[in-house]
Structure formats: structure tokens, C-alpha cells
Amino acid sequence: MKNKLPKNISVSVACLPPAEREVKELFTNCLIDYSKRFNLPITDKKIHIGICAVEYDAEASNQGITSFSEDNQRILIQVRDPFLSNWEPNKYMIDHFVSILCHEIVHACQFLCGRKDFKIKGLTYDNKDTFEAYCFEPMEMEARMLEYFYAENYGKKIV
């Protein structure tokens, strides 16, 4: 059975390759799985998710970002599209792109399912070291943990 988004959630996708339908399906499958996996309801508030593959400045260190509007009615997922920078479209680059996309989708799922500011019992890290704080922040750890699973299970249609 094909997963469907709740009626209160809309998704738009902007990318150069004709993969809008596949990316929307990837988002939907990840959200439904995330909700079931953590036994959390998906919000009933009206929210629009915009997913955009963009070209980043050559010096940019991040590969993707998820942003939330002040009124929490819009989520923007931006993922660096390596092909806009004329990188070779090989299997490694495509898999890497899909993994980054899944990582950012997990952040949207965390928000849509109200999973935030959770702790991992016994985990310690130096909050004053920005790199360490980022690497060991539980929501980032969870996104890194699920990105591979989602890319392998739901992202194959994009590649």
C-alpha cells in the first residue's frame, strides 16, 4: 500500500532533474515510518514543506539545512545539489545526495511529530565546543542514524 501524507501537510519540490514525485514520495515514506517507529502522532496543524536542491557557494561547509518559519507553518529543506556544481553524476555522489536529503527530512519529521529536546541517558559532551555539541546533540545523532536507513529503504527511486 502506498503511503499518503495527512491532508494538513503539503510538500513542494524544486530540483533540476525530473524527480519531484520521487522526492515527495521519499518524504512521505520517511514521515509515516518515523511516526510509527517512535509511536508519535503527526501534527494536525497546517504545514507546508518546501524541498529545494540548490547550488551552494564553493566554500560552504554544510550540505543541507532545514529551516522553520516563525509561525511554524512552513519548513524549508535545502540540500546541496552536487550536479549544479558540475560534479560527476556517479553512484557515490547520488547516494551521498540522497543520504543528505534523508538527514534533513528526519529533522522535518522530528518537528512534525513533536520530537524535540530529547535526551540520551548517559550521553555527555562538551556544550562549549561547538563541533562536539553539534556532533553529539541527540537530534543530530538521530538524523545521522536514520539517514542511511531511509536512503536505502525509500531513496532508491531517486537514484
Residue pairs with C-beta under 8 A, 6 or more apart in sequence:
3 25
3 28
3 29
3 32
4 28
5 11
5 27
5 28
5 31
6 42
6 44
8 43
8 44
8 45
8 46
8 47
9 31
9 42
9 43
9 46
9 47
9 48
9 49
9 112
10 47
10 48
10 49
11 24
11 27
11 28
11 48
11 49
11 50
11 51
12 48
12 49
12 50
12 51
13 19
13 20
13 23
13 24
13 50
13 51
13 52
14 20
14 50
14 51
14 52
14 53
15 23
15 51
15 52
15 53
15 81
16 53
16 81
16 83
16 84
17 83
19 158
22 157
22 158
23 51
23 101
23 158
24 51
25 154
25 157
26 98
26 101
26 102
26 105
26 150
26 154
26 155
26 157
26 158
27 49
27 51
27 105
27 108
29 150
29 153
29 154
30 102
30 105
30 106
30 109
30 146
30 150
30 154
31 42
31 105
31 108
31 109
31 112
31 113
33 150
33 153
33 154
34 40
34 106
34 109
34 110
34 113
34 146
35 41
35 42
35 109
35 113
38 113
38 115
40 113
40 114
40 115
41 113
41 114
42 112
42 113
43 112
43 113
43 114
45 72
45 73
46 73
47 72
47 73
47 74
47 75
47 112
48 73
48 74
48 75
49 74
49 75
49 76
49 77
49 108
50 74
50 75
50 76
50 77
51 77
51 79
51 101
52 76
52 77
52 78
52 79
53 79
53 80
53 81
53 84
53 97
54 78
54 79
54 80
54 81
54 84
55 80
55 81
55 84
55 85
56 62
56 63
56 80
56 85
58 85
60 80
62 80
63 79
63 80
63 100
64 77
64 78
64 79
64 80
64 100
64 101
64 103
64 104
65 77
65 78
65 104
66 75
66 76
66 77
66 78
66 104
66 107
66 108
67 75
67 76
67 78
68 74
68 75
68 76
68 111
69 75
69 76
72 111
75 108
75 111
75 112
77 101
77 104
77 105
77 107
77 108
78 104
79 97
79 100
79 101
79 104
80 97
80 100
81 97
82 93
82 96
82 97
83 89
83 93
87 93
91 159
94 158
94 159
95 151
95 159
98 151
98 155
98 158
98 159
99 147
99 148
99 151
99 155
100 147
101 151
101 155
101 158
102 146
102 147
102 148
102 150
102 151
102 154
102 155
103 143
103 144
103 146
103 147
104 143
105 150
106 142
106 143
106 146
106 147
106 150
107 139
107 143
109 115
110 116
110 139
110 142
110 143
115 139
116 139
118 138
118 139
119 138
120 138
120 141
123 136
123 138
125 132
125 133
125 135
125 136
126 132
126 133
127 133
134 140
135 141
